[in-house]
Amino acid sequence: RHATEYTQYMTCNMQSSSRKASVITKKNSTATPHVICMVGLPARGKTYISKKLARYLNWIGVTTRVFNVGEYRRQAGNYRDHDFFRQDNSEAMAVRSSAAISALNDTIEWLKVEGEVAIFDATNTTLERRKMVYDNVVIKNGFKCIYLESICDNQHLIETNILNMKIRSPDYKNNNMDIEEAVEDFRKRIKHYTNVYETIEEEKEGHTTFMKVVNAGEKLIINRHGGYLQSRIAYWLMNIHLVPRTIYLTRHGESLNNLAGRIGGDSDLSSRGEQFVTALADLINKENIPGIRVWTSWLKRSIQTASGIEAPQERWKALNELDSGDCEGMTYDEISLKYPAEFAARDLNKLTYRYPGGESYEDLVARLEPVIMELERQGNVVVIGHQAVLRCILAYFMEKPLSEVPYIKVPLHTLIKITPVAYGCEVEYIPLPVEAVDTHRARPTSPTHRRLRVSSETARELSDTTAASLSLGVGDRVIKTVGGPQFSLNYKR
């Protein structure tokens, strides 16, 4: 009886789903495409937030792109001076409006075709402009719209933003203004916007979803929050700051397993690895880095590498190396002989492949999200990790696509210095004078499954066991697994 009731229940739900199937046409990991509409005066960090938020969302597997209206506006001609932004300059206003409409149209078209989240990066300082965005995004196209307003009354932050970012703007690179003239011109531009600025108020726009970031993370105000994606955005916004800092990444010293060509495990350092411990400690200690902290994994080779550094240390289990499951402690030759199909599958798609009883790179990205959030909050940090772990962290700061993560080079006995700057990061590789083995495996130039006589079907299925195991039934297809699998519902009437 219970089985019959369950069958009837499922049949009813499947029929209900079939009536809705026509609206589920996008292949993405969010149920409805989102537009994040930036709001705020110039020099309030909108573009900085836009680029960093896009970096984070792409890293967790949400296809995101920034549409900067200023770039569209510059295509109409070179910038001359602040008069271009006067509200009574009708000719310039027409150019600015046209640029905004073109950028918004491209935003919507991109979301229809491939995107999941589009960040509409502009001042959007008036109620009229925001209503135009809302009407096009929500009323006309049925997408979700989140206003993200950046408010700053900290004069030091504003001045720093003007000096460090705005004078490097293409607007001032393409004319003959010196730094002082550019700064003064930009201040006048801000004044033009201030004259018409209407901050988001609940009384007038309370029906919309909006977030307000005050002084680059000091306070976060949220109205009508809802959904997983919006919670991830709020989580990220709560962890950003603009304090100058440096992040140092390095792998542990060469281990005994590295020498033997064995993956994973928890072996001690080799003699050369111990030499690296001394060299690393000498370098870090001599730098006298203010407030420096050291993070290691729970594995011996990581903890041993940190032993000489004179700084507070934290142990993070999340920083442990990618779990190789049944293949822990084996060489690649041993894996190819004992598990040829598994070996071929990993070479076919190293990002999604999960070791039997172990992890995939996608799993590792999810595991490292709390580490990334804490790195965004912290000051100066030295992270002593492992090859796969540091690949994922580097991909975040270098804005690498997920498909490239498993092949980023992270050599042993090399310190990687990451310095966040305006709109990005500077990355410097500093090799230390201690020899070590090369553990990097390049992307195969020819299909491994053919060499090992494994069928392409078997290799493909094993290369993404998540997609294979989470299929709902006949006719259903997993279309993405980063951040949670999504299903394309193809029920027939």
ZAMARGU-4260 file (C-alpha; in steps of 0.2 Angstrom, whole numbers, plus 5000, padded with zeros to 4 digits):
<rodrens>
0) 5000/5000/5000 | 5014/5012/5005 | 5023/5008/4989 | 5007/5012/4978 | 5005/5028/4987
5) 5023/5033/4984 | 5021/5029/4966 | 5005/5039/4964 | 5014/5054/4974 | 5029/5053/4962
10) 5018/5052/4947 | 5008/5067/4952 | 5024/5077/4956 | 5032/5072/4939 | 5017/5078/4930
15) 5017/5094/4940 | 5036/5096/4935 | 5032/5093/4917 | 5020/5108/4917 | 5035/5119/4924
20) 5049/5111/4913 | 5047/5124/4899 | 5053/5138/4910 | 5069/5128/4916 | 5079/5131/4900
25) 5095/5139/4907 | 5110/5127/4911 | 5116/5135/4927 | 5118/5133/4946 | 5106/5146/4951
30) 5087/5144/4948 | 5085/5161/4941 | 5098/5172/4934 | 5103/5187/4945 | 5108/5205/4941
35) 5118/5213/4955 | 5116/5232/4952 | 5129/5242/4960 | 5124/5259/4968 | 5135/5273/4975
40) 5145/5289/4972 | 5162/5288/4963 | 5177/5283/4974 | 5166/5272/4985 | 5174/5255/4980
45) 5160/5249/4968 | 5171/5242/4954 | 5183/5235/4968 | 5169/5226/4975 | 5162/5221/4958
50) 5178/5213/4953 | 5181/5204/4969 | 5164/5198/4971 | 5164/5191/4953 | 5181/5182/4957
55) 5173/5174/4972 | 5157/5168/4963 | 5167/5161/4948 | 5178/5152/4960 | 5163/5143/4969
60) 5156/5138/4952 | 5144/5152/4948 | 5147/5159/4931 | 5148/5178/4934 | 5153/5193/4923
65) 5155/5212/4927 | 5147/5224/4915 | 5156/5241/4918 | 5146/5256/4911 | 5161/5267/4911
70) 5170/5255/4898 | 5154/5257/4887 | 5154/5276/4889 | 5173/5277/4885 | 5169/5269/4868
75) 5159/5285/4863 | 5175/5296/4865 | 5189/5302/4876 | 5186/5310/4892 | 5190/5328/4894
80) 5185/5335/4911 | 5172/5334/4925 | 5160/5345/4915 | 5155/5329/4906 | 5146/5323/4922
85) 5136/5339/4925 | 5117/5335/4925 | 5114/5351/4914 | 5126/5344/4900 | 5112/5337/4889
90) 5124/5331/4876 | 5134/5321/4888 | 5119/5315/4897 | 5113/5307/4881 | 5130/5298/4879
95) 5129/5292/4897 | 5112/5286/4896 | 5115/5277/4879 | 5130/5268/4887 | 5120/5263/4902
100) 5106/5255/4891 | 5119/5247/4880 | 5128/5239/4895 | 5111/5233/4902 | 5105/5226/4886
105) 5122/5216/4885 | 5120/5211/4903 | 5102/5203/4900 | 5107/5195/4883 | 5122/5187/4892
110) 5111/5180/4906 | 5099/5173/4893 | 5113/5163/4884 | 5126/5158/4897 | 5127/5168/4912
115) 5121/5165/4930 | 5126/5182/4939 | 5129/5198/4930 | 5136/5213/4940 | 5130/5229/4933
120) 5144/5241/4938 | 5138/5259/4937 | 5134/5273/4950 | 5115/5271/4948 | 5113/5285/4960
125) 5095/5291/4956 | 5079/5282/4959 | 5074/5284/4941 | 5090/5275/4935 | 5087/5261/4947
130) 5069/5259/4942 | 5074/5258/4924 | 5086/5243/4929 | 5073/5235/4939 | 5059/5236/4926
135) 5071/5228/4913 | 5078/5215/4924 | 5063/5209/4934 | 5047/5215/4926 | 5052/5212/4908
140) 5064/5197/4909 | 5059/5189/4926 | 5076/5189/4933 | 5081/5193/4950 | 5089/5210/4954
145) 5099/5214/4970 | 5105/5232/4973 | 5122/5233/4981 | 5125/5251/4988 | 5142/5255/4994
150) 5142/5270/5006 | 5158/5278/5013 | 5159/5292/5024 | 5177/5288/5030 | 5187/5302/5022
155) 5203/5293/5023 | 5196/5278/5013 | 5189/5290/5000 | 5205/5299/4998 | 5215/5283/4997
160) 5203/5277/4984 | 5205/5293/4973 | 5224/5292/4974 | 5227/5273/4972 | 5214/5269/4959
165) 5205/5284/4951 | 5221/5292/4944 | 5225/5276/4936 | 5208/5276/4927 | 5208/5276/4908
170) 5199/5293/4909 | 5215/5301/4915 | 5228/5290/4906 | 5222/5297/4890 | 5224/5315/4893
175) 5237/5327/4898 | 5232/5330/4916 | 5245/5328/4930 | 5241/5319/4946 | 5236/5335/4955
180) 5224/5340/4941 | 5217/5323/4939 | 5213/5322/4958 | 5205/5339/4958 | 5195/5335/4942
185) 5189/5319/4950 | 5183/5328/4966 | 5173/5339/4955 | 5165/5324/4946 | 5160/5317/4963
190) 5152/5334/4967 | 5141/5333/4952 | 5135/5315/4957 | 5132/5321/4975 | 5120/5334/4969
195) 5108/5321/4962 | 5112/5306/4973 | 5097/5297/4981 | 5102/5284/4993 | 5091/5268/4993
200) 5077/5270/5006 | 5066/5257/5012 | 5051/5269/5011 | 5053/5271/4992 | 5062/5254/4987
205) 5057/5243/5001 | 5049/5230/4989 | 5066/5227/4981 | 5081/5216/4988 | 5095/5228/4993
210) 5111/5227/5003 | 5121/5242/5009 | 5140/5240/5013 | 5146/5254/5024 | 5164/5259/5025
215) 5170/5244/5015 | 5163/5231/5027 | 5161/5240/5044 | 5142/5237/5043 | 5131/5227/5031
220) 5112/5231/5030 | 5101/5219/5021 | 5083/5221/5015 | 5072/5206/5008 | 5085/5193/5009
225) 5081/5177/5001 | 5089/5162/4993 | 5106/5152/4993 | 5115/5164/4981 | 5111/5180/4991
230) 5117/5171/5007 | 5133/5168/4999 | 5135/5186/4993 | 5131/5192/5010 | 5143/5180/5018
235) 5157/5187/5007 | 5153/5205/5010 | 5154/5202/5028 | 5172/5197/5026 | 5180/5210/5015
240) 5191/5224/5020 | 5203/5236/5011 | 5218/5235/5024 | 5234/5233/5014 | 5242/5216/5017
245) 5252/5202/5010 | 5248/5183/5009 | 5263/5171/5007 | 5260/5154/5001 | 5272/5140/5001
250) 5271/5121/5000 | 5279/5111/5014 | 5297/5106/5012 | 5302/5091/5001 | 5295/5075/5010
255) 5301/5057/5009 | 5285/5053/4999 | 5290/5067/4987 | 5307/5058/4984 | 5299/5042/4981
260) 5285/5049/4969 | 5271/5044/4981 | 5255/5054/4983 | 5247/5059/4999 | 5252/5051/5015
265) 5259/5059/5031 | 5278/5057/5029 | 5292/5067/5037 | 5303/5079/5027 | 5318/5074/5018
270) 5335/5081/5022 | 5333/5094/5008 | 5316/5098/5015 | 5324/5101/5032 | 5336/5113/5024
275) 5321/5122/5016 | 5314/5124/5034 | 5329/5134/5039 | 5329/5145/5023 | 5311/5149/5024
280) 5312/5154/5043 | 5327/5165/5039 | 5318/5174/5025 | 5302/5177/5035 | 5310/5181/5051
285) 5321/5194/5043 | 5307/5203/5035 | 5299/5208/5052 | 5282/5207/5044 | 5269/5216/5056
290) 5256/5205/5064 | 5261/5190/5054 | 5253/5173/5057 | 5257/5156/5051 | 5244/5143/5045
295) 5248/5125/5042 | 5238/5109/5039 | 5237/5095/5051 | 5250/5085/5042 | 5268/5082/5049
300) 5277/5089/5033 | 5267/5106/5034 | 5269/5108/5053 | 5288/5103/5052 | 5290/5117/5039
305) 5283/5130/5050 | 5294/5126/5065 | 5307/5139/5063 | 5296/5154/5060 | 5294/5166/5074
310) 5275/5170/5074 | 5259/5163/5081 | 5253/5147/5072 | 5236/5140/5068 | 5232/5122/5062
315) 5219/5120/5049 | 5212/5103/5045 | 5204/5111/5029 | 5222/5114/5023 | 5226/5096/5022
320) 5231/5089/5005 | 5218/5082/4993 | 5212/5065/4999 | 5218/5052/4987 | 5207/5038/4995
325) 5212/5021/4990 | 5227/5028/4981 | 5235/5036/4996 | 5254/5032/4996 | 5255/5025/4979
330) 5265/5031/4964 | 5257/5036/4948 | 5264/5021/4939 | 5257/5009/4953 | 5240/5018/4951
335) 5240/5015/4932 | 5244/4997/4934 | 5232/4993/4948 | 5218/5005/4943 | 5220/5009/4924
340) 5202/5015/4922 | 5204/5027/4937 | 5220/5033/4931 | 5213/5036/4914 | 5198/5045/4921
345) 5208/5057/4931 | 5218/5062/4916 | 5202/5064/4906 | 5194/5077/4919 | 5206/5081/4933
350) 5194/5094/4940 | 5179/5083/4943 | 5187/5066/4945 | 5186/5059/4963 | 5198/5046/4970
355) 5189/5030/4976 | 5186/5034/4994 | 5194/5051/4992 | 5191/5069/4985 | 5190/5079/4969
360) 5197/5096/4965 | 5179/5102/4966 | 5177/5094/4983 | 5193/5103/4988 | 5186/5120/4982
365) 5171/5118/4993 | 5182/5113/5008 | 5193/5128/5006 | 5179/5141/5006 | 5181/5145/5025
370) 5200/5147/5022 | 5197/5160/5008 | 5184/5169/5019 | 5197/5170/5033 | 5211/5176/5021
375) 5199/5190/5015 | 5197/5195/5034 | 5215/5193/5040 | 5231/5204/5038 | 5248/5197/5034
380) 5248/5177/5033 | 5260/5164/5029 | 5250/5148/5023 | 5261/5132/5022 | 5250/5120/5012
385) 5251/5107/4999 | 5251/5106/4980 | 5232/5104/4976 | 5227/5115/4991 | 5238/5130/4985
390) 5232/5127/4967 | 5214/5131/4973 | 5220/5146/4983 | 5230/5153/4969 | 5216/5151/4957
395) 5205/5162/4968 | 5217/5176/4969 | 5223/5175/4951 | 5206/5173/4944 | 5209/5157/4935
400) 5195/5147/4928 | 5191/5131/4937 | 5196/5120/4922 | 5214/5127/4925 | 5215/5124/4943
405) 5223/5106/4943 | 5237/5111/4932 | 5243/5127/4940 | 5262/5126/4944 | 5266/5126/4963
410) 5284/5121/4964 | 5292/5115/4980 | 5304/5126/4990 | 5296/5142/4982 | 5288/5156/4992
415) 5273/5164/4982 | 5270/5182/4988 | 5252/5189/4984 | 5249/5207/4986 | 5231/5213/4984
420) 5230/5229/4974 | 5217/5240/4966 | 5206/5228/4956 | 5217/5213/4957 | 5232/5205/4965
425) 5251/5205/4961 | 5259/5188/4962 | 5278/5185/4964 | 5287/5168/4964 | 5302/5168/4975
430) 5313/5152/4973 | 5323/5148/4988 | 5341/5141/4985 | 5337/5123/4990 | 5335/5109/4977
435) 5319/5099/4976 | 5310/5086/4965 | 5298/5092/4952 | 5280/5084/4957 | 5271/5094/4943
440) 5261/5083/4930 | 5257/5092/4915 | 5240/5090/4906 | 5241/5075/4895 | 5244/5079/4876
445) 5235/5063/4871 | 5221/5053/4878 | 5227/5042/4892 | 5213/5030/4891 | 5218/5024/4873
450) 5236/5021/4880 | 5229/5010/4894 | 5216/5002/4883 | 5201/5009/4893 | 5185/5013/4884
455) 5181/5031/4883 | 5164/5028/4890 | 5171/5020/4906 | 5184/5034/4908 | 5170/5048/4905
460) 5159/5040/4918 | 5173/5038/4931 | 5179/5055/4928 | 5163/5063/4935 | 5155/5050/4947
465) 5145/5064/4956 | 5135/5067/4940 | 5133/5049/4937 | 5127/5045/4954 | 5116/5059/4957
470) 5105/5057/4941 | 5086/5057/4946 | 5080/5045/4934 | 5078/5041/4915 | 5078/5057/4905
475) 5086/5068/4919 | 5104/5075/4917 | 5116/5083/4929 | 5122/5099/4921 | 5134/5106/4935
480) 5141/5100/4951 | 5151/5114/4958 | 5142/5122/4973 | 5128/5108/4972 | 5122/5098/4957
485) 5108/5105/4946 | 5097/5095/4936 | 5089/5097/4919 | 5071/5091/4920 | 5066/5083/4904
490) 5049/5075/4909 | 5038/5072/4895 | 5019/5075/4895
</rodrens>
